[in-house]
Amino acid sequence: MKSFLEEVVEEIGHEYGSFEDLIFVLPSKRAGTFLKNALAKSSDKTFFAPDILSIERFIEKISGLAYATQTQQLFFLYEIYLKSKPAEQDNFYTFSKWGQTLLQDINEIDRYLIDAEKLFASLSAIQELDHWSLRAEKTTMMEDYLQFWNNLESLYHNFNGALLEKGLGHQGLVYRTACQKLEGFLAEHSEKTFIFLGFNALNTAESEIIQHILHNCSSEIYWDIDSYFLQDNVHDAGYFIRQHLKTWPYLTKNGLKGKSENYSTKKYIKIVGVPKNVSQAKYTGQLLHDLHLEDSERLRKTAVVLGDETLLNPLLNSVPPEIERVNITMGYPLVKTSLAAFFDKFIALYLQRNTQGWFYRDLLEFLAQPSVNSLLNVGKTNIVGTIEEAIKTKNWTYINVSELVGISRQHTDSIELLFFENTPTPKEFTTIVLKIIAELKTRPQSAENPLALEYLYRFYELFNQLDELIKAYDFIKDLKSLQSLYRELLSSETLDFQGEPLEGLQIMGMLESRNLDFETVIITSVNEGILPSGKSNNSFIPFDLKIYSNLPTYKEKDAVYTYHFYRLLQRAKHVYILYSTEPDDGLGGGERSRLINQLLTDENKLSDIVETYASPTIFPTLRTLEHIAKDTGLMDLIKSHAAQGFSPTSLSNYIRNPIDFYRRNLLGIDNVMEVEETVAANTFGTIVHDTLEDLYRPFIGEYLTENVLQTAKGNIKGLVKHHFLKSYGDGDISRGKNLIAFHVAMRYIENFIALEIEDVKQHRIKLIGLEKKLQVELDVPELNFPIHIKGKLDRIDEMDGTLRIIDYKTGRVTSTQVEIVDWDEITSNYDYSKAFQLLCYAFMYQKEAPGSTVEAGIISFKNLNAGLMRFATKPKKGSRAKDSAITQQTLSHFAHKLHNLILEICNRDIPFIEKEV
């Protein structure tokens, strides 16, 4: 297969004999590299290479202007905007949001040689019509709004004038200026022949320049188009060239050169639906592996074209290791590096800080950055870990600099490098960042990693550029504007790959594929919203006005992508078209592109197409319940735990799931410590328990009376506040949900004492003990090591001569959870864990203080109206006949079940078996 460029070079060689006096103009710089290669292959002798220019570089030479960067344009435009003295002046941050849109419109106006005066007059008239009112007088807001639109024309002229004074121009201005200076340029190059190659969509300036040269100079133009698309009057792949044929006198007279007949040849086209973007990258990697196995030389004529260029990173990780030569044309976006995130979060850290300090989540997120670890951790001293632990231990919701310095103690230098009492100005901030970059450079991780040093150097350049801009322009006054500018500069920065552009597998974006031909093409992300990009209209100029003014709309943009897509298919023999099947893929929906649907409706190509779906091979892992055998080490842990004492809670954990008991109670693996933004349930329970203990402690050994309980009510607020401060660390309870929790705790205790007051009016209640710690030894003859159970009884009292053991619960408990029918369920069904705990308390108390019958019950603060929910046995579920007395017979039943449960836990031959929870 001969490529388009090889065909053109061969034809020009026959026609001109020599290339030295030619100037080749192509759509892209990339195509120029392949053209040079084609020229070298076409001759067996040495010759001087012709001038080979991209269209942008060619236009730049004609105009005599240099291209201004996007950032320079934005700054120039803002200066002009400030000089226009608008009624309500936007700061730079606000301006940059709509200023970018205005820059795009100004660029389009000049590229298409639009009469700016007429267009802006029409635009102002449209806005005035949109805000037409029956009122005789317009409001101030309406007048200011319309004044903005009326000022756009003067902004446009002043902006272009300011750029021209500096010898600069945005792309449109360079193109318009090139049209004005074309005659002078051609006079200087009268001996040259101009060859235009592979153009398709042209703006008005390009079209006029090329047509003028074709009409007046020695020149040729070759179009990279297939007859198949030209002859189809509705096919978008040939839309622009059909328009040129109708409107260009040169083409009417000389016809179309470069036309081919390749699309109709036999091809293998495989359309593959793949779930998600990363799966497309993985599938491409597998495809490349298969192609390499078939014929490794074939990869030299293979291109992977990324419809969505963000797939570059996953694709690079999917390229098979056996493919040694890969050329990447697009560069790695600097915004994807960890340093980009670090500096962005560093700016955000000071934007997020309020008068209380940094919110702990923002600070912890910043501390998680690898660069922060590199800067703060000195030798073996883990300062980051120390800070994180302190935040969680002290329950700090907000943290300030003095607290960070206090934590780090002798290592304050590294803290002071990143954290400041006063928010720095943009100028101070860039100075700080440059100092940080210099410090990072000295770290071992960077010194031993050349890629990390390259990243640092690029960020050093970027912040130096920011520093120069801040010095030159005084309107970057706050960090929000600096962050916006940083993101703007970063978005266009790439770290270019080094490779041999003509060797090996080619990975490129859609626009880089112009004029290039490959035998095997893999195109990814062929989804609506990506290829083509859809109906985005980021412009101040309404759609109808664009049509009237002959400015491009999304329709023309769709035709551009259609041309590029089909051009890749023209000379290819093997084509693989991938698209995401997922409807929620985020970037462009999940609908496959209309380009695929169009291909599938073409009867002439249906025999070439194979349509399929692919998905990763999944090897399901059948989840089996965990078995943990009791070896010597585990038995030692069990014996140690038994000697210290099984608590009712730990035994309940075993009943719920033996693996929970193993992890939490034997290994001591508890939940990860985290900052409580709002009071956690267990902390809330501790506060209520501790407050009740302090309230009732003075009454131990006495009968409760209405008077003493009324007195106790007056102490509730102070005690609740005291225990909040004790149990909630340095957490803030003065606002939000914590303030609500504070009042809920108060209300719980107030309601409970009100209930007690009603009880003492009818019963004699004597308080015997509070928060009583118990530990008793069990007699288990089958085991040769000591067994204890331990616990803490919230309250022991006597009501009308009946001893009661009371457990407080701040969560919701119902009576069915403390009433049993079948004794076997007490140690096998977790639903009865509350009943199990009550019996444990009664059992321990009777062991320490044998005596008469007792009752045990739970007071649930979320179900306070139920009163004391007593443990009870009943003959069957639903029965109203209940026996709440815990007699010696009851305890004997329980002791037997407890004995069996302890034996099961301590039996070496019975493993811990996970339960389905």
NULUMMI-16668 format. One record per residue (C-alpha): residue in one letter; x, y, z. Coordinates in steps of 0.02 Angstrom, whole numbers, plus 50000, padded with zeros to 5 digits. Layout:
AXYZ/...
This chain:
M500005000050000/K500645017249953/S500205030950074/F499445047450019/L501095056550047/E502075043549948/E500855044949803/V500995063849802/V502895063749813/E502985051649667/E501835062349560/I502745078549603/G504425070249570/H503855065649394/E503135082949364/Y504515094049436/G506035082749437/S506765092049587/F506065096649758/E507275110449807/D506235125349750/L504605118949824/I503715124449983/F502595110850052/V501165116450164/L500255103150266/P498895103050399/S500085097950538/K501915097550588/R501775078850616/A501325075650434/G502905085350385/T504005072250470/F503205058350367/L503345068950210/K505225070850236/N505345051950251/A504345049550092/L505475061950000/A507035052850061/K506365036150001/S505895043249831/S507685047149777/D509295037449767/K510385053049772/T510715067349891/F509715083449870/F509255098849971/A507635096550063/P506215108350019/D505365119650147/I504035109650237/L502835119850344/S501245116950441/I499835128550390/E499985138150555/R501845140850533/F501575145950350/I500265158850398/E501385165250539/K502805168150414/I501655177850298/S500965188850437/G502625192950521/L501765190950690/A502135178550828/Y500755168450910/A500285174751084/T499995161051212/Q498245158751281/T498825165851448/Q499585181351367/Q497955184151273/L496945182751433/F498035195551523/F498005207651377/L496115206251365/Y495895209251552/E496975224851542/I495885231351400/Y494325226751500/L494935236651651/K495305251751542/S493525251251476/K492945255251655/P491385244251664/A490015248951786/E490295232951886/Q492105227551872/D492435208951884/N494005203051971/F495235192751870/Y494565176051933/T492775180051879/F493355187851717/S494405172651669/K492825161951662/W491955172251528/G493555179751455/Q494055162851384/T492405161951290/L492635179551221/L494395175051162/Q493705160251065/D492405171250982/I493695184750936/N494795171250863/E493365164350757/I492865181750697/D494615185050630/R494945167650561/Y493355168950458/L493685187150410/I492015192850481/D491545211250481/A491685213650669/E490705229850671/K489175221950590/L489275206150695/F489405215250862/A488015227150811/S486905212150774/L487395203850937/S486945219551037/A485285220850946/I484875202650985/Q485245205151171/E484185220851174/L482735211351095/D482955197251221/H482805209851363/W481445220651284/S480185226751413/L478525236051408/R479205247551543/A479715264551480/E481325264351579/K482565250251593/T483185244851763/T484995248151812/M485355229651796/M484655229251618/E485635244651569/D487265237451639/Y486935220951550/L486615229151382/Q488115240651407/F489205225051421/W488645219051249/N488835236351174/N490635236951239/L491175220551157/E491615228850991/S492795241451074/L493555227251178/Y493875217751016/H494725232350925/N495755237951076/F496295220151112/N496885217050934/G497765233950933/A498685230051095/L499295213451025/L499885221250861/E500895234150956/K501875219751035/G502095210650868/L500935196950932/G499275189950880/H498015176750923/Q497775163950786/G496335173450704/L497285189950705/V498825181550630/Y497725174350492/R496845190950456/T498535199950453/A499235186550337/C497835190250212/Q498335208550214/K500195205050191/L500065190750068/E500595200549913/G502225206149994/F502645188450050/L502325181149877/A503405194549796/E504855189049908/H504595170749860/S504165172649677/E505425159149628/K504575146049739/T503215133649698/F501915130749833/I501215113249860/F499705111549975/L499385093950038/G497925085150122/F496795099450173/N494945097450209/A494025110350317/L494745127750292/N494285143850376/T493955159150267/A495705166250290/E496535149750242/S495375147850094/E495725165350027/I497615163550050/I497705146649965/Q496545151949823/H497565167849794/I499185157949785/L498405144949669/H497765158549553/N499325169549551/C500845158549587/S501675142449532/S500715130649646/E499765114349663/I498505107449788/Y498225089049825/W496685083349920/D496695067750026/I494945061749983/D494155045949914/S492955046649766/Y491735036149868/F491365050949984/L491405064249847/Q490075055449746/D488925053549896/N488095070649908/V487575068450091/H489125060150163/D489995072050285/A491715064850248/G491675073950082/Y490655088950140/F492015102350138/I492885096749979/R491205096249887/Q490945114349946/H492685119149881/L492285111149713/K490735122149698/T491525138549757/W493355138249703/P493635144249524/Y495345135549523/L494545118449555/T493195121549426/K494555124449298/N495905111949352/G494935098149438/L495385088849596/K497115081349623/G497485067949751/K495815059049733/S495945040349769/E494925024449750/N495495015049906/Y493965014750019/S493035002149911/T494444989349919/K494224973850029/K494504977450214/Y494314968950381/I493344980550498/K492964974650673/I491794984850783/V491984980350967/G490904986051112/V491904985951273/P491284990551449/K492125006051520/N493645015951463/V495005006251551/S494344990151475/Q494604998051303/A496435000951347/K496614983051409/Y495764976251254/T496924986651144/G498414979451238/Q497794961651206/L497494966051023/L499274972651005/H499934956751089/D498994945950963/L499594956550815/H501384955150876/L501244936150887/E500544935250710/D501864946650633/S502964958350734/E503374968450577/R501534972650557/L501624984250708/R502764995850609/K501255000050503/T500015000750647/A499255015850734/V498215017050892/V497145032750875/L496395038851039/G494695046851018/D494815051651201/E496605056751238/T496395054151426/L496555035551387/L498425037951357/N498955033351533/P497955016951547/L498485012651369/L500335014851410/N500095002751554/S499254990351436/V500544990051295/P501324972451299/P503144972251359/E503704963051202/I503294978351097/E504944987751113/R504675002450994/V503235014151030/N503095032050968/I501885043551059/T501445059850974/M500405068351108/G501505070251263/Y501005065751441/P499885079051520/L500765087251666/V499085089051752/K499055070051776/T500625069851885/S500585068752075/L501515085452086/A500085094051995/A498865087852126/F500065092752267/F500235110952211/D498365112352175/K497935105752348/F499265117152424/I498385132452352/A496685125252399/L497285122552578/Y497405141352605/L495785144752511/Q494855132352623/R495535138852789/N494325148752897/T494495158053062/Q494515141553159/G495925134353054/W495965119852930/F494555107352927/Y495345090752974/R494795081752814/D495605095052704/L497205094052806/L497255074952808/E496975074652620/F498425086652597/L499545076652715/A499195061052611/Q500125068552462/P501785059552428/S502695076252413/V502095081552586/N502765065352660/S504425068552573/L504525086252642/L503945083052821/N504665066252866/V506465068752925/G507525052952930/K506575039953031/T505435053053110/N503675051053040/I502985068653069/V501495065752955/G501005050253054/T501205059853218/I500075073853156/E498755061753093/E498755052053257/A498615068153359/I497145074353255/K496215057953280/T496675055653463/K496235073453514/N494725073353399/W495195090053319/T493915095353190/Y494905111153152/I496785113153166/N497865128853165/V499725131853139/S500165133053324/E499425115753354/L500435108553209/V502035116453277/G501625109653449/I501435091953382/S503035092053280/R504085099353423/Q505925099453368/H505525097553182/T504685114353158/D505745119253006/S504845107252891/I503145112552963/E503545130952934/L503955126952752/L502135122552717/F501055130252853/F500875148852892/E499845159153015/N499435172252883/T498775167752711/P500165172052587/T499895184052442/P500065176852265/K501835183952253/E502325176352421/F501515160052371/T502525157852210/T504115161652310/I503625148252436/V503265135652299/L504945138752214/K505765135752383/I504785119552404/I505325113652230/A507145117052277/E506905107052437/L506055092552347/K507505091852225/T508695087452367/R507635072952430/P508315055452397/Q506735049852308/S506955063652178/A508845062752166/E508755044352118/N507295046551998/P507675056351838/L505835056851790/A505385064951956/L506755077851926/E506035081351753/Y504315084251831/L505075095951960/Y505975105751824/R504365108051725/F503455114451879/Y504935125751917/E504705133351743/L502825134751767/F502935143851935/N504305155051870/Q503115159851730/L501755163051858/D502985173451959/E503395184251807/L501555186651767/I501155192051945/K502595204551941/A502045211451772/Y500185212651812/D499515219051976/F497775211651962/I498225194252026/K497805199452203/D497115183652282/L497475164952288/K495855160752197/S496465170252044/L498165162052062/Q497365144852068/S496345148651912/L497905154651822/Y498915139651882/R497585127651816/E497495137051651/L499385135951624/L499455117951682/S498065112051565/S499145115051411/E500795108451480/T501405091351427/L502945081151459/D503485075851285/F504035058051252/Q505645054651162/G505575041851023/E505885038050842/P504395045950751/L504495034150602/E504805017750693/G503695005550785/L501925006850847/Q501165024250831/I500015031050969/M499155047350926/G497615058150942/M496355060150801/L497055076750737/E498845069950732/S498275056750608/R498005069650467/N498855064450304/L499555048550385/D499095031150326/F499275014450413/E498854996750363/T498154992750536/V497175005650632/I496435004150807/I495235018350853/T494635019751033/S493175028851117/V492085030050962/N490605036051066/E489385050351046/G490055065851132/I491845060651094/L491855056250908/P491035067750858/S491095079151010/G489265084551006/K488305100851019/S489435110751134/N489185129351104/N490445138551211/S490145155351130/F489305172151155/I488715171950975/P486985163850953/F486795149350833/D485705158850708/L486935173450701/K488355161150670/I487395153650523/Y487025171150454/S488855176450472/N489545160250397/L490415155750559/P490645137150597/T489425128150712/Y489405110850787/K488775104350618/E490415108950533/K491375101950682/D490475085250660/A490935085050476/V492775087950521/Y492795072650635/T491855062350507/Y493185066250377/H494615061550494/F493745045450544/Y493435039450366/R495115045650305/L495935033350426/L494895019450347/Q495305023950165/R496955014850144/A496915003550298/K496754984850276/H496324980550456/V495264992150563/Y494734989650744/I493425001850808/L493145001650997/Y491775010151095/S491155009951274/T489515000751304/E489215008651473/P487835021851481/D488625030551631/D490415031851566/G490475050251613/L491395057851465/G490175055851322/G488755045251385/G488835027251329/E487955027951161/R489045022051020/S489475035150890/R488375039250742/L489945035850638/I489805017450684/N487945017250643/Q488295025750477/L489625012750437/L488404998650477/T487075005750361/D488275006150212/E487764990850109/N489384991650009/K490434988650165/L489344976850267/S490284961550203/D491904968950274/I491214972050448/V491214960650599/E490264967050750/T490574959850923/Y490644963551108/A492084960551226/S492234960051413/P493614955251534/T493734936951579/I493054935351754/F493604921451870/P492294921352007/T492934918152181/L491664908152279/R491644915252452/T491874901752581/L491564904352764/E493174907252858/H493864893352968/I495234897253093/A496024882353177/K496564884353357/D498434881553358/T499564883653509/G499734902453485/L497864905053473/M497534893953624/D498754904753723/L497734920053674/I496124911453728/K496884906353896/S497514924053925/H495804931253884/A494944918553996/A496104922754141/Q495734941454121/G493894937754105/F492594935453969/S491434950353964/P489584948753916/T489974959553762/S491414948353704/L490344932753727/S488944941353628/N490214944753491/Y490594926153485/I488744921953475/R488534934353331/N490064928553236/P491554918853307/I492704927853183/D492214944653260/F492664937853432/Y494334931553362/R494794948153282/R494134960653407/N494284952053574/L495764940553549/L496834950053423/G496264967153482/I495904973153305/D494594986553329/N493854999453214/V495095011853140/M495215027453246/E494455042353156/V493995060053196/E492195061453255/E491485076453163/T489865072653252/V489705062853412/A489775044053377/A488475032453454/N489705024353575/T490375041253632/F488585047453656/G488195032053762/T489745034853870/I489215052953901/V487465047853957/H488115033754069/D489435044654152/T488195058854181/L486935047154264/E488315039954374/D488805057354435/L486985062254463/Y486525046854565/R488175043654659/P487665054454809/F486105043554835/I486965026554850/G486285017355002/E484785029055014/Y482975028754962/L482615039954814/T481375053954845/E480515066454734/N481465080854815/V483225073854787/L482805069354607/Q482145086854574/T483775093754645/A484765081954532/K483865088654378/G484665105554408/N486395097954386/I486065089454220/K486675103154102/G488345105854189/L488725087254202/V488245083554021/K489385097553964/H490805091154075/H490675073454006/F490535079553827/L492185088553847/K492965073253931/S492375060053807/Y492365070253646/G494165076253656/D494395093653586/G492855091753475/D491725106853454/I489975105253529/S489475123353509/R488665121353338/G487845109753212/K487425091553246/N488525091053401/L487495104853482/I485925094853440/A486725079253517/F487125089253674/H485305094253694/V484705076653653/A485805069553792/M485095082453913/R483315078253860/Y483615059453879/I484215061654058/E482855074154102/N481505062354037/F482285047754131/I482285057154297/A480495062754264/L480055044254246/E480995040354408/I480015053954499/E478375045754446/D479045028854507/V479575035154679/K477835042154705/Q477155024254699/H478635013354752/R480045013054878/I481675012954778/K483325010954866/L484945013654767/I486225000054807/G487615002554679/L488185011254519/E489435005754387/K489894990954497/K491344980754428/L491164961954450/Q492314947354411/V491944929354458/E492834913154426/L491904899254337/D492094881154385/V492434871954222/P493184855054271/E493504850354088/L494774864454070/N496464865054158/F496614884054158/P495664897554254/I494074904954179/H493334921454233/I491894932154177/K491854950654213/G490714965254187/K490124982054249/L488344983954312/D487615000954271/R486425000954420/I485844989854562/D484324994954663/E482894988054764/M481074991754722/D479804987054855/G480994973654919/T481424966354747/L483234967354694/R483444974554519/I484954974654402/I484744988454273/D485724991054112/Y485615007854019/K485545007853828/T485545023953726/G485045013853572/R483325006553540/V482864990253628/T481184981353627/S480464969253754/T480554954553633/Q482464955653640/V482484951753827/E481134938153831/I481574920153790/V480584904453753/D481934891953706/W483484891353817/D484534884753672/E484354901653583/I485154911353725/T486904906153665/S486554903353480/N485434917553422/Y486164935153427/D484404942453430/Y484384937653615/S486084945453655/K485254958253769/A484434944253869/F486104935053875/Q486984950453944/L485664953054079/L485834934954136/C487724936954140/Y487544951854256/A486284942654367/F487394927254371/M488934937254423/Y487984947254554/Q487244931654633/K488974923654638/E489664938554734/A488104941854839/P487034926054851/G485284929754905/S483504930754855/T482694931654685/V483224946254572/E482564954854419/A483634961554277/G483094973654143/I483564986754016/I483075004954009/S483135010753827/F483255029553810/K482535028353635/N481085018253703/L480895026353873/N478995024753878/A479225005853889/G480015008454061/L481114994554130/M481064980254005/R481374965054117/F482164948754068/A480784935754064/T480424917954012/K478794913253930/P478024896853871/K477864901953688/K478114916853574/G476734929653586/S476184923453756/R475724936553885/A476174924854027/K477924930154076/D479024925854223/S480264939854258/A480974932554419/I482764926554400/T482784912154521/Q484144899554563/Q483324887854439/T483424901254304/L485254904254343/S485574885454342/H484854884354165/F485944899054113/A487504892154198/H487324876154099/K487204885753933/L488644897253982/H489694882054030/N489414874353857/L489804890853770/I491454892753864/L491914874753825/E491574877853639/I492674893453639/C494084884653732/N493994868053640/R495564866453535/D494684854553414/I493274866753371/P493894880153250/F493194897653242/I491934896353100/E491254912053019/K489384914853024/E488374923052886/V487904939652964/
